[in-house]
Amino acid sequence: MDMITDAAQVARHEANRAIQAAGSRSGSAAGSQAAHGEYLTFRLGAEEYGIDILRVQEIRSYEQPTRIANAPSFLKGVVNLRGVIVPIVDLRLKLGCDSAEYNHFTVVIVLNVRGRVVGAVVDSVSDVLELSGEAIRPAPQLNANIDAGFITGIGSVGERMLILMDIEALMGSSDMGLMDGLAD
């Protein structure tokens, strides 16, 4: 239990540090550009992605959710997480990965997005990386037919390249249907 308590204290400290750092930065729009910070990295197919660690609530093993009728294929259903009904989105299906196999590496990243709890299914979680501003390059300009609005930059760590995403923008997009009716 001491490790869990210590981890919770470290997470609170890091969250407070990030909030203070965000407050001291210039008033640029959130999500317009990736900033230095800590990112949880995960795999979707052959690609590696990174999301702001401050959006991550917990990581859980995959369990079959309760399906919701007429939901899009990427919305796998809902699970009861300690009394909270959590929608589960399969990012592999949402982002068009070739296949989405469910095995013992498959995990759900439980996120806190705009005050709402949402689960994101990924192939596996890699690690938490701190990226400096120099390690992050701007997102590439892509064809107008490709929706890359959720990509905030490309991080490089040695030989690894990470696609940094604004998970809040992705989960809040209108085609996801998860944030409609949410009070601000």
Secondary structure, DSSP 4 states (H G I P E B T S, - for coil): -HHHHHHHHHHHHHHHHHHHHHHHS--PPTTSS--SEEEEEEEETTEEEEEEGGGEEEEEE--PPBP-TT--TTEEEEEEETTEEEEEEEHHHHTT-S-----TT-EEEEEEETTEEEEEEESEEEEEEEE-GGGEEEPPP--TTS--TTEEEEEEETTEEEEEE-HHHHHTSTTT-SSTT---
